[in-house]
Amino acid sequence: MVLAEWHAAQDAACTGSPVATPAVGDTSRAPSQPAQETLNSAEFTESTSHNPFGLSECSLVQYLEIGRMGLVHCSFKENYLAVAWYNVNEMKPILLYKDGVKTGDGFDSGEFDIYPNGSLVIRNVTMNYESVYTVSKILSRLELPVSYDINVHTTVDPMPAFPLVDGCNYQQYCVLEKEPRDVLTCSVLGIRPDVTLEWRAFRQETLIVFTQHAFKVTQKGDVYDVSLTVNFDITVAAQDKITVECHAVGENSELFSLSTKVDLLFNNGKYGWLN
């Protein structure tokens, strides 16, 4: 079998033993018998020896949304002999794509499919598909396969799709009457992966001080609720209104567009001592 021949070539590279290889153009094996190309687990594992070059063909970290069809993207040109996918965490083969024929337990079960460019299709993404996958591109019977380890992570958009601010009644923008020294709380519900929240002045020149940041993450099954409560102080200057924003920052923030703006109104007639 093709993959067994590659493995023998790898052993020869390590031991210096000669390897018998088929002649170029050898077509003694009829392509009309795809069942004979089905791999057992050991043979599939043998295909996953890594080549450290050409990393641009597959992104090594990818995110898929739970509850949707997912695509683990690669961009192989179609002049390869075969492509094989393997689940590293579960130590089992998924599928083999050779000569336009798809085989393997993952394909037969309907869980997975593959595009001609080598991308792996996951029919319905769940958290169970969060794993490390190895894809091996086999160029010919005479060359070692080029392989990539791809970390697949799952995501869930929060509901609603913006931070909730206490007092804003599920609105992404609202107006709140506040004291010059007061408290603000915002939350993101049902998100995966979790994010870090930050309160900030919407305009850089705004004079406001945020203190006593209380950040909380609560896991609920596969998703997370995240909240941030801060104290603020505007007594450094008299202001009738300022605009502040709660938004996501740091790791994972680029996966979501999370922002809620609030206009804070202050009664400077009542707090005339600020002038």
C-alpha positions, 0 to 999 in steps of 0.5 A, spaced: 500 500 500 502 507 498 502 509 505 506 502 507 511 504 502 512 511 505 513 508 512 518 503 509 522 509 506 522 513 512 525 507 516 530 506 510 532 514 511 533 512 519 537 505 518 540 506 511 537 500 509 535 500 501 527 500 500 524 497 494 519 502 490 515 501 485 517 504 478 514 511 476 508 510 472 506 503 475 499 502 475 498 495 476 493 497 482 486 498 479 484 505 481 477 502 480 477 498 487 477 503 492 475 499 498 482 496 497 485 503 499 482 503 506 487 504 511 487 501 518 489 505 524 497 503 524 498 504 517 494 511 517 499 513 523 505 511 519 503 517 514 504 522 519 511 523 519 512 531 519 516 536 514 517 542 518 517 546 511 511 550 507 507 552 513 503 557 509 498 551 506 494 550 513 493 555 519 496 551 525 490 554 529 483 555 527 476 556 530 470 553 528 463 555 531 459 550 535 452 548 532 455 549 524 458 546 519 466 547 520 472 547 515 479 546 517 482 550 512 488 548 508 490 550 501 493 544 497 494 544 490 491 538 486 497 535 484 498 531 490 497 523 490 493 523 496 491 527 503 490 523 509 487 526 516 488 524 523 485 526 530 491 526 534 488 526 541 483 520 539 489 517 536 485 515 530 485 516 523 479 520 520 479 519 512 483 518 506 482 522 499 486 519 494 485 519 486 478 522 487 476 517 492 474 518 499 475 512 504 475 512 512 471 511 518 470 518 519 467 519 512 463 513 512 460 515 518 458 522 515 461 526 520 467 528 516 468 530 508 474 533 504 475 538 499 479 537 493 484 543 496 485 538 502 480 542 507 477 537 512 469 538 513 466 537 519 458 536 518 456 539 525 461 542 530 461 540 537 466 541 543 468 534 542 471 536 535 476 541 539 482 537 538 489 537 534 489 534 527 494 532 523 493 532 515 498 529 511 499 531 504 502 525 499 506 528 493 508 521 490 510 514 492 517 516 492 517 522 497 515 523 504 509 526 506 508 533 508 504 534 515 501 539 519 499 539 526 493 543 526 490 546 533 482 546 532 478 550 537 471 551 538 467 558 539 460 560 541 457 567 540 454 570 546 447 572 547 446 577 546 452 579 541 454 585 546 456 586 553 450 587 557 451 593 562 447 594 568 441 599 567 441 599 560 435 594 559 439 589 554 441 595 549 448 596 546 447 603 547 444 607 553 444 613 557 445 612 565 444 618 570 450 617 575 453 620 581 460 623 580 463 617 584 459 611 582 459 603 579 459 600 573 458 593 571 458 589 564 457 582 562 458 577 557 453 571 557 454 564 554 461 565 550 466 560 548 472 561 549 472 566 555 474 573 554 477 579 558 473 585 559 475 592 560 471 599 561 474 605 558 473 612 556 470 612 549 474 619 548 481 619 550 481 626 553 475 624 557 477 625 565 475 619 568 478 614 573 476 607 574 478 603 580 477 596 584 476 592 578 472 586 580 472 581 574 469 574 574 468 568 570 463 563 571 463 556 567 456 553 565 457 547 561 461 548 555 460 556 555 462 562 560 459 568 563 464 573 564 463 580 568 466 586 570 465 591 575 469 597 576 468 604 581 469 610 577 471 617 579 470 624 575 471 629 580 477 631 577 473 635 573 466 638 572 463 634 566 455 634 564 456 628 560 461 623 558 461 616 554 464 610 556 465 603 553 465 596 555 469 592 550 473 585 550 481 585 550 486 581 550 487 573 548 480 571 544 478 578 543 479 578 536 474 572 535 468 577 537 466 584 536 464 586 543 462 593 545 457 597 548 457 604 549 454 608 555 453 616 556 453 617 563 449 624 565 451 628 571 447 633 575 452 639 576 447 643 578 447 638 584 454 637 584 456 645 583 462 644 588 465 640 582 466 647 579 
